[in-house]
């Protein structure tokens, strides 16, 4: 799904002259350092997910058509499983949660990704020379613990967040410590990083409507 399917879609689009936008991920990087990753930086995925998404990137480029690879991170919305919905569920049931503080990135509202895809695809239709790899993540960068605190603050949940290092929350799949993304090239499409805090407010409002 992550590796072969984008290549098949990119080849079909190339044959028909249709711009193709592939969604990729910060997981193509190894998460080292503390500066934001640029689109042209060397990749080095830590796990199977990152490797499969990287394979999709390579297949998209190899198709030879007009395309944009859009890497994003920490996606959340009112739908599906994601960090925001998990924190709301746990925060409503507990007085205190331990959350990782040494992984940093930009939470990204799915609605802003969708809007960016439409804008990028539209621009590529008239300016195929803009084909390439781009980054989109929410601003400002924050740790998972900081993200959780803002979720509880906006949701009015009195759940305390205790910072812990990644070593205290071992997972089978390694996660990048540095998920910061340099999104400056988005200016070519007239786009800028969305404020994830505003996106969070919209998601919480959507969830309230769904529950009613």
Backbone as CSV, one residue per row, in Angstrom:
resi,resn,N_x,N_y,N_z,CA_x,CA_y,CA_z,C_x,C_y,C_z
1,UNK,0.825,-1.204,0.000,0.000,0.000,0.000,0.863,1.259,0.000
2,UNK,1.861,1.327,0.864,2.696,2.523,0.968,3.738,2.625,-0.131
3,UNK,4.241,1.472,-0.598,5.336,1.483,-1.547,4.908,1.324,-2.987
4,UNK,4.152,0.281,-3.283,3.813,-0.022,-4.667,2.630,0.792,-5.189
5,UNK,1.627,1.004,-4.359,0.422,1.707,-4.824,0.709,3.130,-5.312
6,UNK,1.504,3.946,-4.580,1.796,5.280,-5.108,2.478,5.239,-6.472
7,UNK,3.359,4.252,-6.672,4.020,4.142,-7.965,3.029,3.834,-9.073
8,UNK,2.079,2.921,-8.804,1.071,2.588,-9.808,0.209,3.800,-10.144
9,UNK,-0.192,4.553,-9.107,-1.011,5.745,-9.343,-0.216,6.829,-10.059
10,UNK,1.055,6.985,-9.684,1.891,7.997,-10.316,2.108,7.682,-11.793
11,UNK,2.285,6.402,-12.117,2.472,6.022,-13.530,1.203,6.274,-14.335
12,UNK,0.057,5.959,-13.751,-1.215,6.207,-14.434,-1.415,7.697,-14.674
13,UNK,-1.096,8.501,-13.659,-1.231,9.951,-13.806,-0.259,10.496,-14.847
14,UNK,0.960,9.962,-14.867,1.953,10.411,-15.837,1.474,10.144,-17.263
15,UNK,0.876,8.983,-17.481,0.379,8.635,-18.815,-0.748,9.556,-19.261
16,UNK,-1.547,10.021,-18.291,-2.696,10.867,-18.607,-2.405,12.355,-18.470
17,UNK,-1.194,12.701,-18.050,-0.834,14.104,-17.893,-1.503,14.773,-16.714
18,UNK,-1.753,13.989,-15.663,-2.419,14.511,-14.466,-1.396,14.692,-13.347
19,UNK,-1.347,15.857,-12.702,-0.427,16.030,-11.562,-0.777,15.065,-10.436
20,UNK,0.244,14.524,-9.808,0.047,13.539,-8.741,0.696,14.037,-7.455
21,UNK,-0.050,13.973,-6.348,0.478,14.373,-5.039,0.500,13.150,-4.133
22,UNK,1.680,12.807,-3.626,1.813,11.676,-2.708,2.060,12.192,-1.296
23,UNK,1.359,11.632,-0.328,1.577,11.982,1.068,2.646,11.060,1.645
24,UNK,3.720,11.648,2.134,4.774,10.862,2.775,4.931,11.331,4.226
25,UNK,6.065,11.061,4.829,6.173,11.196,6.282,7.563,11.602,6.743
26,UNK,7.626,12.184,7.924,8.908,12.488,8.556,9.679,11.215,8.903
27,UNK,9.009,10.069,8.911,9.651,8.804,9.278,10.667,8.330,8.238
28,UNK,10.779,9.038,7.110,11.838,8.672,6.154,13.206,9.120,6.666
29,UNK,13.222,9.966,7.700,14.478,10.419,8.300,14.789,9.615,9.559
30,UNK,16.051,9.687,9.998,16.457,8.897,11.165,16.225,9.604,12.492
31,UNK,15.746,10.861,12.454,15.395,11.561,13.681,16.562,12.094,14.476
32,UNK,17.744,12.152,13.883,18.918,12.655,14.604,18.950,14.181,14.593
33,UNK,19.802,14.748,15.448,19.984,16.199,15.488,18.791,16.923,16.069
34,UNK,18.804,18.247,15.897,17.697,19.040,16.421,17.263,20.151,15.475
35,UNK,17.827,20.192,14.278,17.375,21.192,13.312,16.293,20.575,12.427
36,UNK,15.427,21.416,11.869,14.372,20.894,10.997,14.953,20.212,9.750
37,UNK,14.357,19.093,9.379,14.796,18.362,8.193,14.367,19.100,6.933
38,UNK,15.311,19.249,5.986,15.010,19.869,4.697,14.639,18.772,3.689
39,UNK,13.877,19.123,2.659,13.467,18.106,1.688,14.622,17.341,1.051
40,UNK,15.764,17.999,0.888,16.877,17.347,0.225,17.844,16.638,1.151
41,UNK,17.556,16.604,2.438,18.458,15.942,3.386,18.482,14.430,3.154
42,UNK,19.609,13.787,3.505,19.695,12.327,3.361,18.628,11.631,4.202
43,UNK,18.039,10.604,3.632,17.014,9.838,4.342,17.658,8.643,5.040
44,UNK,16.960,8.104,6.020,17.460,6.952,6.767,16.392,6.435,7.703
45,UNK,15.322,5.866,7.167,14.204,5.421,8.013,14.630,4.397,9.051
46,UNK,14.006,4.482,10.228,14.341,3.595,11.346,13.549,2.298,11.342
47,UNK,12.435,2.267,10.618,11.581,1.085,10.686,10.872,0.797,9.380
48,UNK,10.014,-0.214,9.416,9.324,-0.680,8.216,8.395,0.387,7.637
49,UNK,7.718,1.129,8.508,6.808,2.161,8.009,7.568,3.203,7.195
50,UNK,8.662,3.713,7.737,9.454,4.704,7.027,10.026,4.157,5.729
51,UNK,10.470,2.903,5.760,11.021,2.295,4.541,9.952,2.149,3.467
52,UNK,8.744,1.773,3.876,7.668,1.593,2.889,7.249,2.933,2.286
53,UNK,7.202,3.972,3.095,6.853,5.297,2.569,7.954,5.825,1.652
54,UNK,9.200,5.539,1.992,10.315,5.953,1.139,10.242,5.240,-0.209
55,UNK,9.861,3.967,-0.189,9.699,3.227,-1.443,8.631,3.881,-2.312
56,UNK,7.570,4.383,-1.678,6.534,5.090,-2.415,7.045,6.375,-3.036
57,UNK,7.885,7.088,-2.301,8.504,8.303,-2.842,9.326,7.973,-4.087
58,UNK,10.160,6.952,-3.965,11.046,6.589,-5.073,10.254,6.152,-6.292
59,UNK,9.170,5.428,-6.077,8.333,4.981,-7.185,7.621,6.161,-7.845
60,UNK,7.213,7.126,-7.048,6.552,8.317,-7.587,7.506,9.106,-8.469
61,UNK,8.728,9.302,-8.003,9.717,10.025,-8.808,10.038,9.270,-10.094
62,UNK,10.154,7.943,-9.981,10.530,7.134,-11.137,9.459,7.135,-12.222
63,UNK,8.215,7.448,-11.861,7.131,7.454,-12.847,7.339,8.524,-13.908
64,UNK,8.080,9.577,-13.562,8.444,10.590,-14.546,7.396,11.638,-14.844
65,UNK,6.293,11.649,-14.125,5.247,12.632,-14.379,5.351,13.849,-13.478
66,UNK,4.442,14.783,-13.674,4.353,15.956,-12.804,3.864,15.505,-11.433
67,UNK,4.611,15.834,-10.393,4.257,15.297,-9.076,4.769,16.197,-7.953
68,UNK,4.198,15.996,-6.789,4.719,16.571,-5.549,4.660,15.497,-4.482
69,UNK,5.760,15.301,-3.795,5.800,14.424,-2.630,5.709,15.331,-1.414
70,UNK,4.673,15.150,-0.625,4.422,16.030,0.515,4.622,15.237,1.810
71,UNK,5.750,15.490,2.460,6.016,14.831,3.743,5.349,15.621,4.862
72,UNK,4.696,14.917,5.753,4.028,15.564,6.870,4.273,14.767,8.144
73,UNK,3.700,15.210,9.250,3.994,14.562,10.538,2.846,14.732,11.521
74,UNK,2.736,13.774,12.442,1.854,13.865,13.605,0.434,14.301,13.219
75,UNK,-0.154,13.595,12.261,-1.456,13.984,11.707,-2.582,13.701,12.706
76,UNK,-3.516,14.624,12.807,-4.674,14.423,13.676,-5.928,15.014,13.052
77,UNK,-7.071,14.464,13.436,-8.364,14.955,12.967,-9.442,14.426,13.904
78,UNK,-10.687,14.737,13.582,-11.806,14.244,14.389,-12.166,12.809,14.016
79,UNK,-11.492,12.277,13.004,-11.838,10.953,12.496,-10.646,10.010,12.599
80,UNK,-10.922,8.712,12.703,-9.845,7.729,12.769,-9.128,7.760,14.105
81,UNK,-8.112,6.920,14.211,-7.318,6.852,15.444,-6.142,7.803,15.346
82,UNK,-5.947,8.626,16.376,-4.812,9.548,16.398,-4.547,10.003,17.832
83,UNK,-3.441,10.716,18.025,-2.988,11.105,19.358,-4.018,11.952,20.094
84,UNK,-4.651,12.879,19.398,-5.622,13.760,20.055,-6.760,12.945,20.655
85,UNK,-7.320,12.034,19.891,-8.450,11.247,20.386,-8.029,10.304,21.503
86,UNK,-6.797,9.790,21.419,-6.294,8.931,22.492,-6.138,9.723,23.785
87,UNK,-5.571,10.928,23.699,-5.387,11.753,24.893,-6.730,12.159,25.497
88,UNK,-7.693,12.479,24.674,-9.010,12.847,25.199,-9.643,11.685,25.952
89,UNK,-9.486,10.486,25.405,-10.064,9.309,26.063,-9.372,9.019,27.400
90,UNK,-8.035,9.043,27.376,-7.285,8.755,28.603,-7.406,9.884,29.616
91,UNK,-7.388,11.117,29.113,-7.450,12.268,30.009,-8.770,12.382,30.739
92,UNK,-9.825,11.861,30.125,-11.139,11.895,30.782,-11.259,10.834,31.864
93,UNK,-10.370,9.841,31.810,-10.468,8.728,32.753,-9.400,8.768,33.843
94,UNK,-8.376,9.592,33.674,-7.264,9.594,34.617,-6.934,11.012,35.088
95,UNK,-6.309,11.075,36.248,-5.878,12.362,36.796,-4.494,12.770,36.302
96,UNK,-3.695,11.773,35.897,-2.319,12.059,35.477,-1.882,11.071,34.420
97,UNK,-1.134,11.576,33.419,-0.587,10.734,32.370,0.902,11.018,32.208
98,UNK,1.675,10.003,31.885,3.082,10.193,31.539,3.185,10.215,30.021
99,UNK,3.848,11.251,29.487,3.945,11.433,28.038,5.383,11.793,27.672
100,UNK,5.849,11.260,26.571,7.223,11.452,26.114,7.521,12.928,25.825
101,UNK,8.673,13.390,26.310,9.030,14.795,26.134,10.254,15.016,25.239
102,UNK,10.943,13.945,24.838,12.164,14.121,24.046,11.983,13.734,22.578
103,UNK,10.737,13.657,22.138,10.435,13.559,20.707,9.711,14.843,20.331
104,UNK,10.236,15.555,19.331,9.720,16.882,18.991,9.357,16.939,17.513
105,UNK,8.207,17.525,17.228,7.765,17.661,15.844,6.626,18.642,15.725
106,UNK,5.998,18.631,14.576,4.893,19.550,14.318,3.593,18.819,14.106
107,UNK,2.669,18.858,15.060,1.341,18.259,14.850,0.673,18.912,13.634
108,UNK,-0.016,18.105,12.829,-0.564,18.636,11.581,-2.027,18.243,11.413
109,UNK,-2.932,19.220,11.357,-4.348,18.912,11.133,-4.565,18.329,9.742
110,UNK,-5.313,17.239,9.656,-5.563,16.596,8.367,-6.254,17.540,7.395
111,UNK,-7.118,18.408,7.904,-7.826,19.340,7.025,-6.850,20.282,6.322
112,UNK,-5.786,20.680,6.994,-4.789,21.563,6.380,-3.970,20.812,5.333
113,UNK,-3.739,19.513,5.559,-3.052,18.710,4.550,-3.914,18.619,3.300
114,UNK,-5.203,18.380,3.483,-6.113,18.287,2.342,-6.133,19.584,1.537
115,UNK,-6.193,20.706,2.244,-6.203,22.009,1.557,-4.904,22.223,0.785
116,UNK,-3.790,21.823,1.396,-2.490,21.967,0.730,-2.420,21.098,-0.517
117,UNK,-2.945,19.880,-0.442,-2.930,18.989,-1.601,-3.682,19.611,-2.773
118,UNK,-4.828,20.198,-2.490,-5.613,20.830,-3.553,-4.849,22.001,-4.165
119,UNK,-4.242,22.826,-3.318,-3.497,23.985,-3.817,-2.290,23.550,-4.647
120,UNK,-1.578,22.538,-4.159,-0.385,22.065,-4.860,-0.757,21.431,-6.196
121,UNK,-1.784,20.584,-6.201,-2.208,19.942,-7.437,-2.648,20.979,-8.465
122,UNK,-3.368,21.992,-8.001,-3.809,23.039,-8.909,-2.643,23.804,-9.511
123,UNK,-1.642,24.109,-8.690,-0.476,24.832,-9.183,0.337,23.988,-10.154
124,UNK,0.462,22.705,-9.863,1.241,21.827,-10.743,0.601,21.704,-12.117
125,UNK,-0.710,21.863,-12.182,-1.391,21.764,-13.462,-0.908,22.800,-14.458
126,UNK,-0.561,23.984,-13.980,-0.089,25.046,-14.874,1.413,25.274,-14.776
127,UNK,2.032,24.748,-13.698,3.473,24.936,-13.502,4.125,23.599,-13.146
128,UNK,4.276,22.707,-14.126,4.858,21.397,-13.843,6.291,21.469,-13.339
129,UNK,6.945,22.580,-13.567,8.321,22.750,-13.095,8.428,22.799,-11.583
130,UNK,7.298,22.932,-10.895,7.303,22.926,-9.438,7.355,21.512,-8.866
131,UNK,7.391,20.521,-9.723,7.475,19.133,-9.252,8.654,18.968,-8.301
132,UNK,8.453,18.166,-7.272,9.534,17.929,-6.318,9.009,17.455,-4.975
133,UNK,9.871,17.554,-3.973,9.559,17.086,-2.627,9.397,18.272,-1.694
134,UNK,8.350,18.258,-0.894,8.036,19.364,0.003,7.670,18.844,1.392
135,UNK,7.733,19.743,2.362,7.369,19.397,3.733,6.209,20.267,4.194
136,UNK,5.305,19.659,4.957,4.197,20.395,5.582,3.973,19.841,6.980
137,UNK,4.150,20.680,7.985,3.817,20.296,9.353,3.313,21.520,10.089
138,UNK,2.552,21.271,11.143,1.996,22.376,11.909,3.054,23.103,12.726
139,UNK,2.752,24.336,13.067,3.633,25.163,13.891,2.872,25.596,15.145
140,UNK,3.609,25.817,16.242,5.054,25.645,16.424,5.408,24.192,16.753
141,UNK,6.700,23.865,16.596,7.149,22.537,16.988,6.966,22.350,18.490
142,UNK,6.688,21.104,18.878,6.369,20.827,20.278,6.684,19.368,20.574
143,UNK,6.848,19.040,21.841,7.016,17.639,22.234,5.640,16.987,22.339
144,UNK,5.625,15.646,22.403,4.353,14.961,22.616,3.725,15.401,23.943
145,UNK,4.561,15.607,24.956,4.038,16.047,26.253,3.407,17.437,26.148
146,UNK,4.075,18.334,25.433,3.527,19.675,25.241,2.235,19.651,24.443
147,UNK,2.187,18.777,23.462,0.973,18.605,22.663,-0.173,18.127,23.557
148,UNK,0.113,17.161,24.409,-0.913,16.636,25.313,-1.440,17.733,26.244
149,UNK,-0.545,18.564,26.758,-0.974,19.643,27.667,-1.934,20.595,26.960
150,UNK,-1.639,20.929,25.706,-2.521,21.835,24.976,-3.870,21.180,24.697
151,UNK,-3.861,19.885,24.423,-5.126,19.167,24.215,-5.994,19.255,25.470
152,UNK,-5.396,18.971,26.629,-6.157,18.999,27.879,-6.611,20.415,28.216
153,UNK,-5.757,21.393,27.929,-6.114,22.783,28.211,-7.322,23.205,27.391
154,UNK,-7.272,22.942,26.079,-8.379,23.360,25.220,-9.650,22.562,25.496
155,UNK,-9.489,21.298,25.903,-10.653,20.450,26.161,-11.211,20.648,27.564
156,UNK,-10.498,21.409,28.410,-10.963,21.632,29.768,-10.862,20.408,30.650
157,UNK,-9.862,19.554,30.381,-9.658,18.354,31.189,-8.569,18.606,32.223
158,UNK,-8.813,18.330,33.506,-7.838,18.605,34.561,-6.790,17.508,34.716
159,UNK,-6.366,16.916,33.615,-5.400,15.822,33.664,-3.977,16.380,33.650
160,UNK,-3.171,15.960,34.598,-1.779,16.418,34.695,-0.898,15.583,33.767
161,UNK,0.068,16.243,33.118,1.008,15.558,32.234,2.382,15.536,32.888
162,UNK,2.923,14.355,33.054,4.283,14.190,33.574,5.216,13.831,32.425
163,UNK,6.270,14.644,32.236,7.238,14.389,31.169,8.069,13.155,31.482
164,UNK,8.263,12.309,30.479,9.164,11.167,30.621,10.019,11.051,29.365
165,UNK,11.216,10.471,29.467,12.038,10.237,28.273,11.518,9.037,27.494
166,UNK,11.897,8.962,26.238,11.466,7.852,25.387,11.894,6.506,25.959
167,UNK,13.033,6.505,26.658,13.545,5.258,27.234,12.575,4.653,28.242
168,UNK,11.729,5.493,28.835,10.760,5.000,29.818,9.450,4.547,29.172
169,UNK,9.376,4.698,27.843,8.169,4.262,27.126,8.596,3.475,25.895
170,UNK,9.178,2.294,26.107,9.712,1.506,24.988,8.611,1.024,24.046
171,UNK,8.916,1.077,22.750,7.995,0.606,21.731,8.746,-0.266,20.742
172,UNK,8.046,-1.221,20.151,8.692,-2.126,19.201,9.151,-1.374,17.959
173,UNK,8.365,-0.383,17.527,8.734,0.423,16.368,9.432,1.696,16.842
174,UNK,10.661,1.909,16.389,11.416,3.094,16.783,10.806,4.350,16.158
175,UNK,10.692,5.385,16.980,10.151,6.650,16.510,11.256,7.708,16.482
176,UNK,11.280,8.568,15.465,12.319,9.599,15.389,12.225,10.568,16.570
177,UNK,13.368,10.908,17.142,13.377,11.906,18.212,13.159,13.305,17.647
178,UNK,13.713,13.545,16.468,13.584,14.855,15.830,12.708,14.727,14.594
179,UNK,11.466,15.168,14.713,10.534,15.143,13.586,10.270,16.542,13.041
180,UNK,11.112,17.494,13.394,10.951,18.858,12.888,11.147,18.858,11.368
181,UNK,10.295,19.596,10.658,10.389,19.675,9.204,10.525,21.127,8.757
182,UNK,11.462,21.363,7.853,11.636,22.678,7.247,10.618,22.805,6.119
183,UNK,9.651,23.668,6.308,8.538,23.790,5.361,8.632,25.038,4.484
184,UNK,9.788,25.680,4.444,9.922,26.967,3.766,9.621,26.888,2.272
185,UNK,9.878,25.734,1.641,9.640,25.622,0.203,8.157,25.683,-0.157
186,UNK,7.274,25.543,0.824,5.844,25.649,0.549,5.464,27.028,0.013
187,UNK,6.322,28.013,0.241,6.039,29.364,-0.237,5.912,29.406,-1.761
188,UNK,6.484,28.413,-2.450,6.354,28.347,-3.911,4.892,28.189,-4.326
189,UNK,4.079,27.670,-3.417,2.654,27.490,-3.689,1.809,28.505,-2.919
190,UNK,2.457,29.486,-2.316,1.735,30.463,-1.519,1.221,29.910,-0.213
191,UNK,1.872,28.836,0.282,1.427,28.180,1.510,2.422,28.405,2.639
192,UNK,1.929,28.326,3.852,2.771,28.433,5.047,2.331,27.375,6.047
193,UNK,3.136,27.163,7.070,2.789,26.177,8.092,1.513,26.600,8.820
194,UNK,0.569,25.692,8.974,-0.646,26.017,9.731,-0.368,25.995,11.231
195,UNK,-1.104,26.780,11.984,-1.010,26.759,13.443,-1.828,25.578,13.945
196,UNK,-1.157,24.553,14.465,-1.875,23.346,14.883,-2.806,23.607,16.060
197,UNK,-2.545,24.659,16.841,-3.409,24.957,17.974,-4.792,25.393,17.493
198,UNK,-4.820,26.145,16.392,-6.106,26.519,15.803,-6.790,25.301,15.205
199,UNK,-5.983,24.431,14.569,-6.541,23.202,14.023,-7.102,22.312,15.108
200,UNK,-6.424,22.282,16.256,-6.904,21.498,17.393,-8.255,22.010,17.867
201,UNK,-8.406,23.314,17.937,-9.686,23.891,18.361,-10.811,23.463,17.422
202,UNK,-10.517,23.437,16.114,-11.538,23.010,15.146,-11.880,21.533,15.328
203,UNK,-10.859,20.721,15.564,-11.094,19.285,15.753,-11.930,19.037,17.003
204,UNK,-11.622,19.734,18.086,-12.407,19.573,19.314,-13.855,19.991,19.099
205,UNK,-14.060,21.037,18.304,-15.421,21.467,17.983,-16.134,20.404,17.154
206,UNK,-15.418,19.826,16.189,-16.006,18.768,15.359,-16.380,17.553,16.215
207,UNK,-15.519,17.211,17.132,-15.791,16.062,17.999,-16.997,16.321,18.885
208,UNK,-17.144,17.555,19.327,-18.303,17.904,20.152,-19.587,17.750,19.332
209,UNK,-19.563,18.182,18.066,-20.736,18.056,17.213,-21.064,16.586,16.964
210,UNK,-20.017,15.766,16.763,-20.233,14.346,16.515,-20.881,13.679,17.726
211,UNK,-20.414,14.057,18.934,-20.946,13.445,20.156,-22.384,13.846,20.419
212,UNK,-22.790,14.989,19.875,-24.171,15.446,20.063,-25.105,14.818,19.049
